[in-house]
Amino acid sequence: MRLRRLAETVSTVALGLSFALAAARAQEASGIGQPLPEQPALVILKTDAEPRQLDIPAPAEVTLDLRPSAGLQAAEAAEAKEIVTGALSTRPDHSPAEPELDLPEPETPPVDPALVKPAEPSQQPQLAKPAQINLPPLPEVAVTMPPGLELSGRIAAQAELAAALPRLSARERSDIVAAYAANENRPFWIDGKDLSAAGKQIVAQLGRAGDDGLRVSDYLLPVFEGSDKDSLAAADIRLSALAVLYARDARGGRIDPRRLSKLITPKLELPSATEVLSELAGAADAGAVLAAYNPQHAGYQHLKAKLAELRAGRPETPVARIPAGPALKVGMRDARVPLVRARLGLGTSEEPVYDRSTALALADFQKQAGLRADGVLSDQTVAALAMPRSTRLESDIIAQMERWRWLPSDLGENRIVVNIPEYRMRVMHGDRIAYESRVIVGKPESATPLFSHRMEHVVVNPSWYIPPSIMRKEILPGLANDPNYAARRGYVVTRGKNGNISVRQPPGERNALGWIKFMFPNDHAVYLHDTPNRSLFGAGRRALSHGCVRVENPFALADQVLGPEWSSERLKRLIGSGERTIKLPQPLPIHLVYETIVVNEAGAVTTFDDIYGFHRLVRNALEQRS
């Protein structure tokens, strides 16, 4: 019985170990790699006693030899007695010999095929080497860069330096650099290794600057090398700067008229660098666009044609120079007198005496040359005599062309033009003279200013508020000497709280403005008006006013500017009734100009006195620049 129980125990242990081994093999085969759950402690149940845990000494090793027994198989078939044979061997020395046990073959549960890892081949199969494919050669790809992009870096580096022309302001130079930056620093006028068509047109127009009285040497483009990209970039920028300079000079930027006199106050239409480059870059004919910055008015074009005519017939031999010396006046003896007479086209004289006939002829020459016509042979007059007559007239024409640049590009279809040296006013409808009359202008000491504005209204029965200049020169000294000075002349004197004195002449026959005045707001407080002294219009030289322009027939002028609603008869019925303001149907441009040289359509030249010296100032300023 004891041996049987021992056999049962050993059989149970063997069965448990076989299950453990089967599970381990299945886990290894599946490759899952997760540990099996811990096996519970083996418990042997006894039928006649409490369950007892079998303690197997830890250091002991148990070796089992499990083999199926034929006798056991026969016993199972016959349900006979199990025969267990085995050998149990325990160590250490005090243990009995290992018994041999004949145990039944354990049944293992089936293994889930999904958990079985397929057997790996002993050697990876070799992949077949891909067959070589002969591809056709790739076509050559030509990368085309945007035009001028290869110069962009050089243009960016040189823009500020290349645009630095002496007569361009910092603002204009900055605008040129900004124009290139907006164009991705690509060139405007260079195409490949040479000037583009537009660039050549601009250069050609700059070369014709002399036709418009400008100086060609101011617009010379430096020589550049087509193979030198730095040279190409610098040339493109410099050509832009020269085009901007030309456009501004053509619009009157060569000299500042306000620096010549505070009475010359035109509003110049100088184009910006951005405007010039934008118009030229997008033009079909850049040269024509650049040329159009010169005045297009008929009076300017006639002067330009006359300048070309004079230069075409210029004599090759210069006039003999008259030596310098002391100023000659009537009655003086000088060895230069025969040369002076010959230059003026006078006959010879027995004695080298500077007589009255020589002085009168010299005064006429001085008048034509824009000099002070005093008949004195001064150094300035000697210099003028040394120039050929055509050359002196060229300088005069160029100076007159310069004053045309000060006028607006649009004079107005209907306009009023007062030519101060001519003492004449004209109402123009296009190129047609609708009305003209004589005028009286300011005296040299109270010159009529030069400017353009717009006439807005007419005042009938005006009061005259005496301007500050006349107050200082006439009224205040008169009041200091005679308290009744103003009253005797019909003036009303008003003293303000701050002590200032204002003087007003009420409307009436004696009013200095007459019965009507034509108003156009301006900084000089001048306007056109009537006058009670109509006899003065018969004089040849009519520089007689305090600065305003007196009109010979003001009501005829009112007919032109006010329209049919306000006829001269209707206006005259208002005389003596109090001040009345009448607005023009629409503002009318008015231009106070200074034309000492006028050329008509036939090419005939007419000159007028330089009564204020403005012509001489302009000519000298241009000659000094040269």
Secondary structure, 3 states (H helix, E strand, C coil): CHHHHHHHHHHHHHHHHHHHHHHHHHHHHHCCCCCCCCCCCCEECCCCCCCEECCCCCCCCCCCCCCCCHHHHHHHHCCCCCCCCECCCCCCCCCCCCCCECCCCCCCCCCCHHHCCCCCCCCCCCCCCCCCCCCCCCCCCCCCCCCCHHHHHHHHHHHHHHCCCCCCCHHHHHHHHHHHHHCCCCCCCEECCEECHHHHHHHHHHHCHHHHCCCHHHHCCCCCCCCCHHHHHHHHHHHHHHHHHHHHHHHHHCCCHHHHCCCECCCCCCCCHHHHHHHHHCCCCHHHHHHCCCCCCHHHHHHHHHHHHHHHCCCCCCCCCCCCCCCECCCCECCCHHHHHHHCCCCCCCCCECCHHHHHHHHHHHHHCCCCCCCCECHHHHHHHCCCHHHHHHHHHHHHHHHHCCCCCCCCCEEEEEEHHHCEEEEEECCEEEEEEEEEEECHHHCCCEEEEEEEEEEECCCEECCHHHHHHHHHHHHHHCCCHHHHCCCEEEECCCCCEEEEECCCCCCCCCCEEEECCCCCCCCEECCCCHHHHHCCCCEEECCCEEECCHHHHHHHHHCCCCCHHHHHCCCCCCCEEEEEEEEEEEEEECCCEEECCCCCEEECCCCCCHHHHHHHHHHHHC
